[in-house]
Amino acid sequence: MKVDHLGIAVESIDKALSFYQAALGLELAHTEIVSEQGVRVAMLPIGESRVELLEPTGPDTPVGKFIAKRGGGIHHLCVAVDDIDAALGRLKAQGIPLIDETPRIGAEGCLVAFVHPKGTGGVLVELSQKMTRSEAAAGSPAEASPPAD
Ligand code: ZN
């Protein structure tokens, strides 16, 4: 397992890049809009992990509400797993409250599911499993396929 990324809620990706890219020196690898979650996402690799900047597409989105309530800041911790269904099953069996009982498609076509902060010591935790493009197109992960990387 590894930390796939740290999600950071920001009012403006462009403003945040003046720190993370220009001042700190990280490279901007990728941006996209995940409309299902109401966010614009920017990924900046740092070692084996990434910083994920999350800019809400509107005030009524989860990240928009988060910023209205607490201001910007660390929003979630994302852990990469090889088998997200198995990971969710393990958590469920231990009574950990889940936001997503079944995985959905997140940034970069990954399968993602969120674990409720009530069960994690106050941190929103995202599980993420890489999918290949063909699996993403088919809408579900193939059985017993090796990790995409
Ligand atoms: Zn994330």
Backbone and ligand atoms as CSV (ligand in chain L), in Angstrom:
chain,resi,resn,atom,element,x,y,z
A,1,MET,N,N,0.838,-1.200,0.000
A,1,MET,CA,C,0.000,0.000,0.000
A,1,MET,C,C,0.867,1.242,0.000
A,2,LYS,N,N,0.331,2.281,-0.547
A,2,LYS,CA,C,1.037,3.561,-0.467
A,2,LYS,C,C,0.009,4.681,-0.420
A,3,VAL,N,N,0.489,5.856,-0.043
A,3,VAL,CA,C,-0.375,7.030,-0.124
A,3,VAL,C,C,-0.424,7.418,-1.599
A,4,ASP,N,N,-1.595,7.312,-2.200
A,4,ASP,CA,C,-1.713,7.678,-3.609
A,4,ASP,C,C,-1.652,9.190,-3.765
A,5,HIS,N,N,-2.440,9.876,-2.949
A,5,HIS,CA,C,-2.376,11.338,-2.963
A,5,HIS,C,C,-3.003,11.917,-1.701
A,6,LEU,N,N,-2.708,13.199,-1.491
A,6,LEU,CA,C,-3.350,13.990,-0.445
A,6,LEU,C,C,-4.243,14.991,-1.148
A,7,GLY,N,N,-5.523,14.981,-0.839
A,7,GLY,CA,C,-6.458,15.920,-1.457
A,7,GLY,C,C,-6.504,17.212,-0.665
A,8,ILE,N,N,-6.296,18.335,-1.331
A,8,ILE,CA,C,-6.290,19.643,-0.671
A,8,ILE,C,C,-7.342,20.527,-1.331
A,9,ALA,N,N,-8.300,20.973,-0.519
A,9,ALA,CA,C,-9.369,21.834,-1.028
A,9,ALA,C,C,-8.841,23.256,-1.170
A,10,VAL,N,N,-9.030,23.838,-2.349
A,10,VAL,CA,C,-8.576,25.210,-2.598
A,10,VAL,C,C,-9.694,25.993,-3.287
A,11,GLU,N,N,-9.712,27.294,-3.055
A,11,GLU,CA,C,-10.709,28.110,-3.740
A,11,GLU,C,C,-10.370,28.241,-5.210
A,12,SER,N,N,-9.089,28.284,-5.512
A,12,SER,CA,C,-8.658,28.468,-6.900
A,12,SER,C,C,-7.382,27.672,-7.141
A,13,ILE,N,N,-7.439,26.754,-8.109
A,13,ILE,CA,C,-6.241,25.992,-8.456
A,13,ILE,C,C,-5.155,26.937,-8.962
A,14,ASP,N,N,-5.546,27.904,-9.765
A,14,ASP,CA,C,-4.535,28.820,-10.306
A,14,ASP,C,C,-3.776,29.530,-9.193
A,15,LYS,N,N,-4.507,29.995,-8.174
A,15,LYS,CA,C,-3.836,30.658,-7.039
A,15,LYS,C,C,-2.971,29.666,-6.280
A,16,ALA,N,N,-3.485,28.450,-6.051
A,16,ALA,CA,C,-2.730,27.455,-5.281
A,16,ALA,C,C,-1.450,27.058,-6.007
A,17,LEU,N,N,-1.491,27.069,-7.344
A,17,LEU,CA,C,-0.290,26.693,-8.106
A,17,LEU,C,C,0.842,27.682,-7.910
A,18,SER,N,N,0.519,28.917,-7.531
A,18,SER,CA,C,1.602,29.874,-7.295
A,18,SER,C,C,2.445,29.430,-6.104
A,19,PHE,N,N,1.848,28.623,-5.185
A,19,PHE,CA,C,2.674,28.014,-4.144
A,19,PHE,C,C,3.230,26.661,-4.589
A,20,TYR,N,N,2.353,25.708,-4.896
A,20,TYR,CA,C,2.797,24.317,-5.097
A,20,TYR,C,C,3.709,24.162,-6.319
A,21,GLN,N,N,3.417,24.913,-7.384
A,21,GLN,CA,C,4.216,24.773,-8.598
A,21,GLN,C,C,5.341,25.810,-8.633
A,22,ALA,N,N,4.971,27.076,-8.573
A,22,ALA,CA,C,5.974,28.126,-8.762
A,22,ALA,C,C,6.935,28.225,-7.575
A,23,ALA,N,N,6.421,28.236,-6.346
A,23,ALA,CA,C,7.291,28.452,-5.182
A,23,ALA,C,C,7.914,27.151,-4.685
A,24,LEU,N,N,7.096,26.087,-4.524
A,24,LEU,CA,C,7.619,24.830,-3.978
A,24,LEU,C,C,8.374,24.039,-5.044
A,25,GLY,N,N,7.960,24.160,-6.284
A,25,GLY,CA,C,8.708,23.517,-7.366
A,25,GLY,C,C,8.149,22.188,-7.850
A,26,LEU,N,N,6.918,21.848,-7.453
A,26,LEU,CA,C,6.312,20.617,-7.977
A,26,LEU,C,C,5.869,20.841,-9.421
A,27,GLU,N,N,5.778,19.724,-10.156
A,27,GLU,CA,C,5.305,19.837,-11.528
A,27,GLU,C,C,3.828,19.521,-11.620
A,28,LEU,N,N,3.137,20.257,-12.462
A,28,LEU,CA,C,1.721,19.992,-12.705
A,28,LEU,C,C,1.628,18.912,-13.771
A,29,ALA,N,N,1.122,17.723,-13.376
A,29,ALA,CA,C,1.105,16.595,-14.306
A,29,ALA,C,C,-0.198,16.510,-15.084
A,30,HIS,N,N,-1.289,16.993,-14.483
A,30,HIS,CA,C,-2.580,16.615,-15.035
A,30,HIS,C,C,-3.672,17.479,-14.415
A,31,THR,N,N,-4.594,17.957,-15.231
A,31,THR,CA,C,-5.797,18.582,-14.662
A,31,THR,C,C,-7.018,17.989,-15.353
A,32,GLU,N,N,-8.104,17.920,-14.637
A,32,GLU,CA,C,-9.351,17.441,-15.240
A,32,GLU,C,C,-10.520,17.919,-14.389
A,33,ILE,N,N,-11.717,17.855,-14.981
A,33,ILE,CA,C,-12.927,18.139,-14.213
A,33,ILE,C,C,-13.634,16.826,-13.957
A,34,VAL,N,N,-13.881,16.516,-12.678
A,34,VAL,CA,C,-14.672,15.338,-12.335
A,34,VAL,C,C,-16.068,15.864,-12.013
A,35,SER,N,N,-16.940,15.859,-13.026
A,35,SER,CA,C,-18.226,16.548,-12.854
A,35,SER,C,C,-19.108,15.835,-11.840
A,36,GLU,N,N,-18.977,14.511,-11.753
A,36,GLU,CA,C,-19.764,13.744,-10.786
A,36,GLU,C,C,-19.520,14.245,-9.353
A,37,GLN,N,N,-18.283,14.676,-9.083
A,37,GLN,CA,C,-17.959,15.148,-7.736
A,37,GLN,C,C,-17.907,16.666,-7.652
A,38,GLY,N,N,-18.173,17.347,-8.756
A,38,GLY,CA,C,-18.214,18.804,-8.740
A,38,GLY,C,C,-16.878,19.447,-8.443
A,39,VAL,N,N,-15.810,18.872,-8.976
A,39,VAL,CA,C,-14.489,19.452,-8.735
A,39,VAL,C,C,-13.641,19.519,-9.995
A,40,ARG,N,N,-12.791,20.528,-10.006
A,40,ARG,CA,C,-11.681,20.582,-10.933
A,40,ARG,C,C,-10.476,20.085,-10.147
A,41,VAL,N,N,-9.702,19.192,-10.762
A,41,VAL,CA,C,-8.618,18.509,-10.066
A,41,VAL,C,C,-7.295,18.823,-10.749
A,42,ALA,N,N,-6.258,19.087,-9.956
A,42,ALA,CA,C,-4.899,19.218,-10.495
A,42,ALA,C,C,-4.000,18.265,-9.724
A,43,MET,N,N,-3.245,17.449,-10.442
A,43,MET,CA,C,-2.364,16.455,-9.816
A,43,MET,C,C,-0.903,16.883,-9.964
A,44,LEU,N,N,-0.192,16.920,-8.804
A,44,LEU,CA,C,1.214,17.288,-8.810
A,44,LEU,C,C,2.013,16.181,-8.124
A,45,PRO,N,N,2.763,15.382,-8.897
A,45,PRO,CA,C,3.526,14.294,-8.300
A,45,PRO,C,C,4.536,14.799,-7.270
A,46,ILE,N,N,4.666,14.026,-6.164
A,46,ILE,CA,C,5.677,14.313,-5.143
A,46,ILE,C,C,6.143,12.952,-4.635
A,47,GLY,N,N,7.338,12.529,-5.042
A,47,GLY,CA,C,7.791,11.173,-4.743
A,47,GLY,C,C,6.867,10.169,-5.382
A,48,GLU,N,N,6.484,9.154,-4.612
A,48,GLU,CA,C,5.580,8.123,-5.127
A,48,GLU,C,C,4.126,8.569,-5.045
A,49,SER,N,N,3.892,9.710,-4.421
A,49,SER,CA,C,2.527,10.166,-4.191
A,49,SER,C,C,2.249,11.406,-5.028
A,50,ARG,N,N,1.093,11.984,-4.835
A,50,ARG,CA,C,0.731,13.224,-5.511
A,50,ARG,C,C,0.038,14.154,-4.529
A,51,VAL,N,N,0.122,15.421,-4.824
A,51,VAL,CA,C,-0.763,16.396,-4.205
A,51,VAL,C,C,-1.919,16.585,-5.182
A,52,GLU,N,N,-3.140,16.463,-4.685
A,52,GLU,CA,C,-4.323,16.651,-5.520
A,52,GLU,C,C,-5.014,17.932,-5.079
A,53,LEU,N,N,-4.963,18.950,-5.906
A,53,LEU,CA,C,-5.668,20.197,-5.592
A,53,LEU,C,C,-7.102,20.066,-6.086
A,54,LEU,N,N,-8.040,20.428,-5.234
A,54,LEU,CA,C,-9.467,20.280,-5.528
A,54,LEU,C,C,-10.131,21.649,-5.500
A,55,GLU,N,N,-10.580,22.091,-6.647
A,55,GLU,CA,C,-11.291,23.374,-6.726
A,55,GLU,C,C,-12.757,23.075,-7.037
A,56,PRO,N,N,-13.685,23.549,-6.190
A,56,PRO,CA,C,-15.096,23.238,-6.441
A,56,PRO,C,C,-15.597,23.914,-7.712
A,57,THR,N,N,-16.506,23.236,-8.431
A,57,THR,CA,C,-17.108,23.848,-9.615
A,57,THR,C,C,-18.292,24.732,-9.218
A,58,GLY,N,N,-18.713,24.675,-7.951
A,58,GLY,CA,C,-19.799,25.522,-7.469
A,58,GLY,C,C,-19.910,25.406,-5.961
A,59,PRO,N,N,-20.670,26.318,-5.323
A,59,PRO,CA,C,-20.774,26.317,-3.858
A,59,PRO,C,C,-21.546,25.118,-3.298
A,60,ASP,N,N,-22.395,24.491,-4.116
A,60,ASP,CA,C,-23.220,23.393,-3.608
A,60,ASP,C,C,-22.600,22.014,-3.783
A,61,THR,N,N,-21.322,21.982,-4.086
A,61,THR,CA,C,-20.607,20.714,-4.244
A,61,THR,C,C,-19.987,20.328,-2.895
A,62,PRO,N,N,-19.619,19.060,-2.719
A,62,PRO,CA,C,-19.000,18.672,-1.438
A,62,PRO,C,C,-17.780,19.522,-1.075
A,63,VAL,N,N,-16.903,19.774,-2.036
A,63,VAL,CA,C,-15.703,20.570,-1.721
A,63,VAL,C,C,-16.080,22.043,-1.525
A,64,GLY,N,N,-17.082,22.530,-2.258
A,64,GLY,CA,C,-17.555,23.900,-2.060
A,64,GLY,C,C,-18.076,24.102,-0.648
A,65,LYS,N,N,-18.834,23.103,-0.154
A,65,LYS,CA,C,-19.376,23.197,1.210
A,65,LYS,C,C,-18.266,23.085,2.251
A,66,PHE,N,N,-17.283,22.224,1.964
A,66,PHE,CA,C,-16.140,22.052,2.870
A,66,PHE,C,C,-15.414,23.395,3.036
A,67,ILE,N,N,-15.170,24.086,1.923
A,67,ILE,CA,C,-14.446,25.362,1.976
A,67,ILE,C,C,-15.286,26.428,2.693
A,68,ALA,N,N,-16.601,26.421,2.431
A,68,ALA,CA,C,-17.461,27.407,3.099
A,68,ALA,C,C,-17.428,27.215,4.613
A,69,LYS,N,N,-17.371,25.954,5.055
A,69,LYS,CA,C,-17.418,25.636,6.479
A,69,LYS,C,C,-16.074,25.848,7.171
A,70,ARG,N,N,-14.996,25.385,6.531
A,70,ARG,CA,C,-13.705,25.380,7.225
A,70,ARG,C,C,-12.607,26.146,6.523
A,71,GLY,N,N,-12.901,26.694,5.353
A,71,GLY,CA,C,-11.817,27.274,4.563
A,71,GLY,C,C,-11.073,26.164,3.851
A,72,GLY,N,N,-10.093,26.506,3.071
A,72,GLY,CA,C,-9.325,25.491,2.362
A,72,GLY,C,C,-8.474,24.683,3.321
A,73,GLY,N,N,-7.885,23.612,2.823
A,73,GLY,CA,C,-6.999,22.804,3.660
A,73,GLY,C,C,-7.042,21.359,3.246
A,74,ILE,N,N,-6.406,20.508,4.058
A,74,ILE,CA,C,-6.367,19.083,3.728
A,74,ILE,C,C,-7.785,18.518,3.779
A,75,HIS,N,N,-8.204,17.907,2.702
A,75,HIS,CA,C,-9.571,17.421,2.551
A,75,HIS,C,C,-9.649,15.913,2.735
A,76,HIS,N,N,-8.733,15.186,2.139
A,76,HIS,CA,C,-8.727,13.728,2.325
A,76,HIS,C,C,-7.353,13.130,2.066
A,77,LEU,N,N,-7.209,11.905,2.562
A,77,LEU,CA,C,-6.010,11.104,2.362
A,77,LEU,C,C,-6.415,9.937,1.478
A,78,CYS,N,N,-5.696,9.729,0.388
A,78,CYS,CA,C,-6.057,8.634,-0.516
A,78,CYS,C,C,-5.016,7.531,-0.454
A,79,VAL,N,N,-5.493,6.319,-0.163
A,79,VAL,CA,C,-4.637,5.144,-0.074
A,79,VAL,C,C,-4.875,4.286,-1.318
A,80,ALA,N,N,-3.797,3.934,-2.006
A,80,ALA,CA,C,-3.906,3.058,-3.179
A,80,ALA,C,C,-4.035,1.610,-2.711
A,81,VAL,N,N,-5.001,0.907,-3.249
A,81,VAL,CA,C,-5.178,-0.516,-2.936
A,81,VAL,C,C,-5.227,-1.302,-4.248
A,82,ASP,N,N,-4.836,-2.577,-4.179
A,82,ASP,CA,C,-4.865,-3.419,-5.381
A,82,ASP,C,C,-6.272,-3.908,-5.683
A,83,ASP,N,N,-7.043,-4.136,-4.613
A,83,ASP,CA,C,-8.382,-4.713,-4.785
A,83,ASP,C,C,-9.351,-3.945,-3.895
A,84,ILE,N,N,-10.028,-2.984,-4.500
A,84,ILE,CA,C,-10.871,-2.074,-3.708
A,84,ILE,C,C,-12.076,-2.814,-3.126
A,85,ASP,N,N,-12.602,-3.797,-3.848
A,85,ASP,CA,C,-13.748,-4.547,-3.309
A,85,ASP,C,C,-13.343,-5.319,-2.055
A,86,ALA,N,N,-12.164,-5.915,-2.093
A,86,ALA,CA,C,-11.677,-6.649,-0.925
A,86,ALA,C,C,-11.447,-5.691,0.244
A,87,ALA,N,N,-10.878,-4.516,-0.059
A,87,ALA,CA,C,-10.609,-3.534,1.000
A,87,ALA,C,C,-11.920,-3.066,1.635
A,88,LEU,N,N,-12.929,-2.789,0.801
A,88,LEU,CA,C,-14.228,-2.347,1.330
A,88,LEU,C,C,-14.873,-3.465,2.161
A,89,GLY,N,N,-14.729,-4.703,1.699
A,89,GLY,CA,C,-15.283,-5.838,2.432
A,89,GLY,C,C,-14.668,-5.963,3.816
A,90,ARG,N,N,-13.346,-5.758,3.880
A,90,ARG,CA,C,-12.640,-5.828,5.163
A,90,ARG,C,C,-13.143,-4.745,6.108
A,91,LEU,N,N,-13.282,-3.532,5.590
A,91,LEU,CA,C,-13.739,-2.418,6.425
A,91,LEU,C,C,-15.167,-2.664,6.919
A,92,LYS,N,N,-16.022,-3.104,5.987
A,92,LYS,CA,C,-17.418,-3.376,6.339
A,92,LYS,C,C,-17.504,-4.426,7.435
A,93,ALA,N,N,-16.702,-5.481,7.285
A,93,ALA,CA,C,-16.719,-6.582,8.258
A,93,ALA,C,C,-16.322,-6.087,9.646
A,94,GLN,N,N,-15.539,-5.012,9.690
A,94,GLN,CA,C,-15.111,-4.476,10.988
A,94,GLN,C,C,-15.987,-3.327,11.457
A,95,GLY,N,N,-17.080,-3.104,10.732
A,95,GLY,CA,C,-18.045,-2.098,11.168
A,95,GLY,C,C,-17.613,-0.671,10.947
A,96,ILE,N,N,-16.665,-0.444,10.045
A,96,ILE,CA,C,-16.216,0.923,9.754
A,96,ILE,C,C,-17.263,1.585,8.846
A,97,PRO,N,N,-17.762,2.777,9.210
A,97,PRO,CA,C,-18.778,3.422,8.372
A,97,PRO,C,C,-18.198,3.899,7.037
A,98,LEU,N,N,-18.890,3.560,5.960
A,98,LEU,CA,C,-18.421,3.910,4.617
A,98,LEU,C,C,-19.348,4.955,3.998
A,99,ILE,N,N,-18.775,5.872,3.256
A,99,ILE,CA,C,-19.594,6.794,2.468
A,99,ILE,C,C,-20.025,6.101,1.180
A,100,ASP,N,N,-19.100,5.351,0.585
A,100,ASP,CA,C,-19.404,4.588,-0.631
A,100,ASP,C,C,-19.312,3.098,-0.322
A,101,GLU,N,N,-20.453,2.433,-0.358
A,101,GLU,CA,C,-20.466,0.980,-0.134
A,101,GLU,C,C,-19.883,0.252,-1.344
A,102,THR,N,N,-20.079,0.864,-2.519
A,102,THR,CA,C,-19.504,0.279,-3.735
A,102,THR,C,C,-18.660,1.359,-4.429
A,103,PRO,N,N,-17.583,0.934,-5.105
A,103,PRO,CA,C,-16.695,1.905,-5.740
A,103,PRO,C,C,-17.360,2.669,-6.884
A,104,ARG,N,N,-16.897,3.881,-7.116
A,104,ARG,CA,C,-17.332,4.640,-8.291
A,104,ARG,C,C,-16.104,5.156,-9.019
A,105,ILE,N,N,-16.319,5.787,-10.154
A,105,ILE,CA,C,-15.186,6.225,-10.960
A,105,ILE,C,C,-14.788,7.634,-10.556
A,106,GLY,N,N,-13.517,7.795,-10.214
A,106,GLY,CA,C,-13.007,9.094,-9.778
A,106,GLY,C,C,-12.031,9.666,-10.789
A,107,ALA,N,N,-11.163,10.564,-10.329
A,107,ALA,CA,C,-10.187,11.205,-11.204
A,107,ALA,C,C,-9.307,10.147,-11.860
A,108,GLU,N,N,-8.886,10.413,-13.064
A,108,GLU,CA,C,-8.004,9.536,-13.849
A,108,GLU,C,C,-8.613,8.155,-14.085
A,109,GLY,N,N,-9.944,8.060,-14.015
A,109,GLY,CA,C,-10.603,6.791,-14.292
A,109,GLY,C,C,-10.364,5.721,-13.243
A,110,CYS,N,N,-9.877,6.115,-12.059
A,110,CYS,CA,C,-9.662,5.131,-10.994
A,110,CYS,C,C,-10.996,4.757,-10.370
A,111,LEU,N,N,-11.036,3.564,-9.782
A,111,LEU,CA,C,-12.176,3.191,-8.944
A,111,LEU,C,C,-11.898,3.735,-7.557
A,112,VAL,N,N,-12.845,4.487,-7.010
A,112,VAL,CA,C,-12.618,5.096,-5.699
A,112,VAL,C,C,-13.818,4.856,-4.782
A,113,ALA,N,N,-13.551,4.903,-3.489
A,113,ALA,CA,C,-14.611,4.833,-2.484
A,113,ALA,C,C,-14.116,5.586,-1.258
A,114,PHE,N,N,-15.034,6.317,-0.628
A,114,PHE,CA,C,-14.658,7.106,0.552
A,114,PHE,C,C,-15.123,6.430,1.837
A,115,VAL,N,N,-14.253,6.508,2.852
A,115,VAL,CA,C,-14.543,5.970,4.177
A,115,VAL,C,C,-14.917,7.149,5.072
A,116,HIS,N,N,-15.957,6.990,5.879
A,116,HIS,CA,C,-16.437,8.102,6.701
A,116,HIS,C,C,-15.430,8.487,7.780
A,117,PRO,N,N,-15.208,9.797,7.977
A,117,PRO,CA,C,-14.260,10.236,9.015
A,117,PRO,C,C,-14.588,9.710,10.416
A,118,LYS,N,N,-15.880,9.370,10.662
A,118,LYS,CA,C,-16.261,8.822,11.980
A,118,LYS,C,C,-15.472,7.560,12.311
A,119,GLY,N,N,-15.078,6.833,11.280
A,119,GLY,CA,C,-14.393,5.563,11.522
A,119,GLY,C,C,-12.891,5.629,11.417
A,120,THR,N,N,-12.348,6.824,11.163
A,120,THR,CA,C,-10.915,6.900,10.844
A,120,THR,C,C,-10.144,7.853,11.745
A,121,GLY,N,N,-10.795,8.356,12.784
A,121,GLY,CA,C,-10.123,9.342,13.625
A,121,GLY,C,C,-10.240,10.743,13.063
A,122,GLY,N,N,-11.296,10.978,12.265
A,122,GLY,CA,C,-11.570,12.342,11.830
A,122,GLY,C,C,-11.035,12.714,10.468
A,123,VAL,N,N,-10.463,11.735,9.753
A,123,VAL,CA,C,-9.906,12.037,8.429
A,123,VAL,C,C,-10.761,11.355,7.360
A,124,LEU,N,N,-11.159,12.108,6.350
A,124,LEU,CA,C,-11.831,11.501,5.213
A,124,LEU,C,C,-10.785,10.692,4.445
A,125,VAL,N,N,-11.019,9.382,4.313
A,125,VAL,CA,C,-10.057,8.504,3.637
A,125,VAL,C,C,-10.668,8.008,2.335
A,126,GLU,N,N,-9.900,8.135,1.261
A,126,GLU,CA,C,-10.316,7.640,-0.052
A,126,GLU,C,C,-9.495,6.402,-0.374
A,127,LEU,N,N,-10.159,5.356,-0.824
A,127,LEU,CA,C,-9.453,4.192,-1.358
A,127,LEU,C,C,-9.478,4.313,-2.866
A,128,SER,N,N,-8.395,3.925,-3.515
A,128,SER,CA,C,-8.334,4.069,-4.971
A,128,SER,C,C,-7.651,2.858,-5.584
A,129,GLN,N,N,-8.275,2.353,-6.635
A,129,GLN,CA,C,-7.687,1.246,-7.385
A,129,GLN,C,C,-7.573,1.664,-8.833
A,130,LYS,N,N,-6.374,1.484,-9.383
A,130,LYS,CA,C,-6.171,1.841,-10.791
A,130,LYS,C,C,-6.944,0.893,-11.690
A,131,MET,N,N,-7.514,1.444,-12.738
A,131,MET,CA,C,-8.197,0.621,-13.744
A,131,MET,C,C,-7.509,0.842,-15.074
A,132,THR,N,N,-7.473,-0.158,-15.898
A,132,THR,CA,C,-6.972,0.070,-17.253
A,132,THR,C,C,-8.068,0.762,-18.048
A,133,ARG,N,N,-7.706,1.348,-19.177
A,133,ARG,CA,C,-8.653,2.056,-20.009
A,133,ARG,C,C,-9.796,1.146,-20.483
A,134,SER,N,N,-9.456,-0.083,-20.872
A,134,SER,CA,C,-10.489,-0.971,-21.405
A,134,SER,C,C,-11.469,-1.370,-20.300
A,135,GLU,N,N,-10.925,-1.561,-19.090
A,135,GLU,CA,C,-11.813,-1.865,-17.968
A,135,GLU,C,C,-12.732,-0.683,-17.677
A,136,ALA,N,N,-12.148,0.531,-17.752
A,136,ALA,CA,C,-12.948,1.730,-17.507
A,136,ALA,C,C,-14.058,1.848,-18.552
A,137,ALA,N,N,-13.723,1.541,-19.805
A,137,ALA,CA,C,-14.712,1.629,-20.886
A,137,ALA,C,C,-15.823,0.606,-20.671
A,138,ALA,N,N,-15.447,-0.565,-20.156
A,138,ALA,CA,C,-16.432,-1.619,-19.921
A,138,ALA,C,C,-17.281,-1.307,-18.689
A,139,GLY,N,N,-16.821,-0.373,-17.861
A,139,GLY,CA,C,-17.602,0.056,-16.719
A,139,GLY,C,C,-17.377,-0.745,-15.462
A,140,SER,N,N,-16.555,-1.772,-15.516
A,140,SER,CA,C,-16.273,-2.537,-14.301
A,140,SER,C,C,-14.881,-3.141,-14.401
A,141,PRO,N,N,-14.257,-3.362,-13.260
A,141,PRO,CA,C,-12.903,-3.916,-13.295
A,141,PRO,C,C,-12.932,-5.388,-13.690
A,142,ALA,N,N,-11.928,-5.814,-14.434
A,142,ALA,CA,C,-11.842,-7.232,-14.807
A,142,ALA,C,C,-11.510,-8.061,-13.580
A,143,GLU,N,N,-11.959,-9.268,-13.558
A,143,GLU,CA,C,-11.633,-10.183,-12.457
A,143,GLU,C,C,-10.169,-10.551,-12.528
A,144,ALA,N,N,-9.521,-10.576,-11.387
A,144,ALA,CA,C,-8.186,-11.148,-11.250
A,144,ALA,C,C,-7.144,-10.577,-12.213
A,145,SER,N,N,-7.303,-9.296,-12.594
A,145,SER,CA,C,-6.277,-8.719,-13.465
A,145,SER,C,C,-5.196,-8.102,-12.587
A,146,PRO,N,N,-3.957,-8.101,-13.075
A,146,PRO,CA,C,-2.878,-7.497,-12.258
A,146,PRO,C,C,-3.024,-5.976,-12.225
A,147,PRO,N,N,-2.399,-5.311,-11.240
A,147,PRO,CA,C,-2.465,-3.841,-11.190
A,147,PRO,C,C,-1.949,-3.240,-12.491
A,148,ALA,N,N,-2.536,-2.128,-12.898
A,148,ALA,CA,C,-2.249,-1.545,-14.208
A,148,ALA,C,C,-0.804,-1.103,-14.372
A,149,ASP,N,N,-0.119,-0.829,-13.276
A,149,ASP,CA,C,1.263,-0.374,-13.459
A,149,ASP,C,C,2.224,-1.536,-13.332
L,1,ZN,ZN,ZN,-8.639,12.202,-4.108
